[in-house]
Amino acid sequence: MEILGLLDTLESIILDGTKIPFSKKLIVDEEKILNIIDKIRLVAQGGGGFAKEALASRVAAKMEAREAREETNLSAPEELEGKTREEAKAVEVLQQAYQMAKEIRDGADKYADEVLANLEATSTRILRTLKAGRDRLTKTAATGESK
């Protein structure tokens, strides 16, 4: 499911690209597309639960550090510093996951808005055509009765 959302986001980025006049080419934000592709790779490689795994490893690392200190009865500053870096990395991964989720939601909302706007425009054209047809029938019937 996550990959489908990422593909929808990728599609919306491409659809939002600026068309180059007199060609079928577009100008798109390369960085955005490459980020989405990286996210798709991450999900395809089983990275969908990456944030959960990072949290679990953070808790496990804390417990291991506490047990190791208790066993050796030492307070190793290097070990504490290493765990702090792991915690910072876990927090960074969570922030990236939240940012990724926000981007996906924003992309999905934008895509839905575009689809609805397109549907509205099509419906308006159809309604205009129907109204013109009925007006023409009314005029034809009015001129046919008077003759």
Steps between C-alpha positions, in 0.01 A plus 500: 500500500781742582652454156170593333488824698858579402422426136197731518726770644752442222223522242371828647853649489523408134151635424590825677812540286533800275446415135762613252322675211488319166620170649377213713768565762454620857709682754471320834668532839777242475566498875136421583487216249827351622377519861180317408699234313722453808191461716355243258826305519492516879143368512571235235796374703279457804571840648133565564544411866838674518388756758353229724819298473708806588292558811528136603877503448526822701323340797708183464822702482410686819429176681825342376699803611340494844566126537861536384562780750348297778710195410831681476405758764658767281361818358645509152460848351583370150217249521260767621606727214442219250150439632427872488596498132272201445218684674562807285494281190173341614346843557622609157346190341169573673507859381568382147212251526263773619619733222456222245147432625418872481632520143294196402185648656563836332561330165185291535295810588642690206431207266141468628448874450628477142274204424198678646580822310528299178168327574337836574622648170379196305162509674463871425569440129248216490238712678555787254459259207178358646358847563585612144331188361185557701492870399532401136215249533286764665570752220434234235171403663395866531573578135341174385172574680468851362526387134 
